[in-house]
């Protein structure tokens, strides 16, 4: 999987996940915000990881 495909996949996954969260109308606002925050942290970690993998080995070492 190329880096561009991985970014696209993460974007589509996050949109789908947020859409599901918004469908839960009975969910308390605090719970919804916590789940969105958790999702945001996971996506940020994955994007940083993908960016690091995109760097040439010489830059990291």
Helices and strands as residue ranges (DSSP letters): H 3-23, H 29-54, H 57-60
